[in-house]
Amino acid sequence: MIHSTAIVYPGAQIADDAEIGPYAVIGPNVKIGRGTKVGPHAVIEGWTEIGENNTIFQMASVGAVPQDLKYKGEETYLKIGNGNTIREFATLHLGTVTGDGETTVGDGNLFMAYCHVAHDCHIGSHVVMANSATLAGHVTVQDYAILGGLCAIHQFCTVGESVMIGGGTMVANDIPPYTIVTGEGRENSLRGLNLIGLKRRGFSEETVSGLKKAYRILTFSGLKLNEAVERMKNEVPQLPEVVNFISFIENAKRGIPGR
């Protein structure tokens, strides 16, 4: 299943039924799991572990050294789960010793063409990054988030679960789960709840109602953030998703849009 023109360095561990396409390059410290397909001219290098049933398209660059001037060739990692799709010219980089030492990707994600995942990022599962969406270093993206084309996320930001980020948005804050955000840098604006995303995930009417009430308190009450949090705790049924929403806001390290 390895094309005769592919370059596979000694030491690489490739499952018997993985496919390596023409002119692909697989580095000596790479591990590739069962059912994974690597397209023509893709380059997989570094200390990279790739799980099962992933599809890596032509010209993708996976496991390259970080774009960090402090990186001096240390043994750091990129760990990718199962069932991910990495499209043309997408780039996913190793971690750094000044960060977490690894970049991680969960399961069932779609990285469209020209996406970039920088060092020490942590991507959950079922995330979609549209064309040319870009993550700076140390970014966390939680499950089911959708990042619109050409958006960019500042270092150390966290994008919450089921967030929708509009195309071209420059994100400099933490984005609370279940919300939609658009805008530029510190001028990011929350645009409401991601109701279509919540419906697709099968959230109950009770849950959506609770999130709506919490969101209204956050954005329209005119209260200071700590006061809004206390009001949400006291007036909104503490369903798991509501608790997640409130906890995220309380622990946001880079603030949230509009606050």
C-alpha positions in Angstrom: 0.0 0.0 0.0 3.1 2.3 -0.2 3.7 3.7 -3.7 7.1 2.9 -5.2 7.9 6.6 -5.4 7.1 7.5 -1.8 10.0 8.1 0.5 9.6 6.4 3.9 12.5 6.8 6.3 13.7 3.9 8.4 12.0 3.9 11.8 8.6 5.1 10.5 5.8 2.8 11.8 3.0 2.4 9.2 0.0 0.1 9.6 -0.2 -2.7 7.1 -3.4 -1.3 5.5 -2.4 2.4 5.5 -1.9 3.9 2.1 1.0 6.2 1.1 0.6 8.0 -2.2 3.1 8.9 -4.9 6.0 11.1 -3.8 4.8 11.4 -0.3 7.5 11.8 2.4 7.2 10.0 5.8 9.8 10.9 8.4 11.6 8.5 10.7 9.6 9.3 13.9 6.2 9.1 12.3 3.5 6.6 13.4 0.5 6.0 11.1 -2.5 3.9 12.1 -4.8 1.5 10.3 -6.9 2.7 7.4 -5.2 6.1 7.1 -4.6 7.4 3.6 -1.7 9.8 2.7 -2.0 11.6 -0.6 0.6 12.4 -3.3 3.4 14.8 -2.2 2.1 15.1 1.3 4.9 15.5 3.9 4.6 13.9 7.4 7.5 14.5 9.7 8.6 15.1 13.2 7.4 13.1 16.2 4.0 12.7 14.8 1.4 10.1 15.7 -1.6 9.7 13.4 -4.5 7.4 14.4 -6.9 5.3 12.2 -9.0 6.1 9.2 -7.6 9.6 8.6 -7.4 11.1 5.1 -4.5 13.4 4.3 -4.7 15.0 0.9 -2.0 16.0 -1.5 0.5 18.7 -0.5 -0.5 18.7 3.2 2.3 19.4 5.7 1.9 17.5 8.9 4.3 17.5 11.8 6.7 20.2 10.6 8.8 22.2 13.2 7.0 25.1 14.9 7.3 28.6 13.5 8.8 29.7 16.8 12.3 31.2 16.9 12.8 29.6 20.4 12.5 26.1 19.0 15.8 24.3 18.8 14.9 20.9 17.6 13.7 19.4 20.8 11.6 16.2 20.8 8.0 17.6 20.8 4.9 16.0 19.4 1.9 16.2 17.1 -0.8 13.7 18.1 -3.8 13.2 15.8 -6.8 11.0 16.5 -9.1 9.1 14.2 -11.3 9.9 11.2 -9.9 13.3 10.5 -9.7 14.9 7.0 -6.7 17.2 6.2 -7.1 18.9 2.9 -4.6 20.4 0.4 -1.8 22.6 1.8 -3.1 22.5 5.4 -0.3 22.7 7.9 -0.2 21.2 11.4 2.9 21.7 13.5 4.7 20.1 16.5 4.5 21.5 20.0 7.3 23.4 21.8 9.0 22.8 25.2 8.0 26.3 26.2 4.4 25.3 25.6 2.7 22.0 26.4 5.3 20.0 24.3 2.6 18.7 22.0 -0.1 19.8 19.6 -3.2 17.6 19.8 -6.1 16.9 17.4 -9.2 14.8 18.4 -11.5 12.8 16.1 -13.7 13.5 13.1 -12.3 17.0 12.3 -12.2 18.7 8.9 -9.3 20.9 8.1 -10.0 22.5 4.7 -7.4 23.7 2.3 -4.7 26.1 3.6 -5.7 25.8 7.2 -3.0 26.3 9.8 -2.7 24.8 13.3 0.3 26.2 15.1 2.4 24.8 17.9 0.8 23.7 21.2 -2.8 24.0 19.9 -5.4 21.6 21.1 -8.3 20.8 18.8 -11.2 18.8 20.1 -13.4 16.6 18.0 -15.9 17.3 15.1 -14.4 20.7 14.5 -14.5 22.3 11.1 -11.9 24.8 10.0 -12.9 26.3 6.7 -10.4 27.4 4.0 -7.4 29.4 5.3 -8.6 29.5 8.9 -5.6 30.1 11.1 -4.7 29.3 14.7 -1.7 31.0 16.4 0.2 29.1 19.0 -1.4 27.8 22.2 -5.0 28.0 21.0 -7.7 25.6 22.2 -10.7 24.8 20.1 -13.4 22.8 21.8 -15.7 20.1 20.2 -18.1 21.0 17.3 -16.7 24.5 16.8 -16.8 25.9 13.2 -14.2 28.4 12.1 -15.1 30.3 9.0 -12.8 30.8 6.1 -9.9 33.3 6.5 -10.6 33.8 10.3 -7.6 34.0 12.6 -7.3 33.2 16.3 -4.8 35.0 18.6 -2.4 33.2 20.8 -3.7 31.6 24.0 -7.4 32.1 23.1 -10.0 29.4 23.7 -12.9 28.8 21.3 -15.8 27.2 23.1 -17.9 24.2 22.2 -20.3 24.6 19.3 -19.1 28.1 18.5 -19.5 29.5 15.0 -16.9 32.1 14.0 -17.8 34.1 10.9 -15.5 34.2 7.9 -12.7 36.7 8.1 -13.1 37.3 11.8 -10.0 38.3 13.8 -10.4 36.7 17.2 -8.5 38.1 20.2 -10.8 37.0 23.1 -12.0 33.7 24.5 -15.3 32.8 22.8 -18.1 31.4 25.0 -19.6 28.1 24.0 -22.7 27.9 21.8 -22.3 31.4 20.5 -21.7 33.1 17.1 -19.0 35.8 16.9 -17.8 38.1 14.1 -15.7 41.3 14.0 -12.1 42.5 14.3 -9.7 41.9 17.2 -10.9 43.6 20.4 -14.0 44.7 18.5 -15.3 41.1 18.3 -19.0 41.0 18.9 -21.2 38.2 20.0 -24.1 37.8 17.5 -26.3 35.4 19.4 -26.5 31.7 20.1 -25.5 29.2 17.4 -29.1 27.9 17.3 -28.7 25.9 14.1 -25.6 24.1 15.5 -27.5 23.4 18.7 -30.4 22.0 16.7 -28.2 19.8 14.6 -26.7 18.4 17.8 -30.1 17.6 19.2 -30.1 19.9 22.2 -33.4 19.8 24.0 -35.9 22.8 24.1 -35.2 23.1 27.8 -31.5 23.4 27.2 -31.8 25.9 24.4 -34.3 28.0 26.5 -31.8 28.0 29.4 -28.9 29.1 27.2 -31.1 31.8 25.7 -31.9 33.2 29.2 -28.2 33.0 30.2 -27.1 34.8 27.0 -29.7 37.6 27.5 -28.4 38.2 31.0 -24.8 38.3 29.7 -25.4 40.7 26.8 -28.4 42.8 27.6 -28.6 43.2 31.4 -26.1 46.0 31.6 -24.6 44.3 34.6 -20.9 44.0 35.3 -19.5 40.6 34.3 -19.3 39.2 37.8 -22.8 40.5 38.6 -24.1 38.9 35.4 -22.5 35.6 36.3 -24.2 35.6 39.7 -27.5 36.4 38.2 -27.2 33.6 35.7 -26.4 31.2 38.6 -29.4 32.4 40.5 -32.1 32.8 37.8 -31.2 30.2 35.1 -31.8 26.4 35.6 -28.4 24.9 36.1 -28.5 22.4 33.3 -25.1 21.0 32.3 -24.8 23.2 29.2 -25.7 26.3 31.2 -23.1 25.4 33.8 -20.6 25.0 31.0 -21.5 28.4 29.6 -21.2 30.1 33.0 -18.0 28.3 33.9 -16.3 29.2 30.6 -17.1 32.9 31.2 -15.8 32.8 34.8 -12.5 31.2 33.7 -11.9 33.1 30.5 -8.3 34.3 30.6 -8.4 36.6 27.6 -11.8 38.1 28.3 -14.9 37.6 26.2 -16.2 39.9 23.4 -17.8 43.1 24.6 -16.4 42.7 28.1 
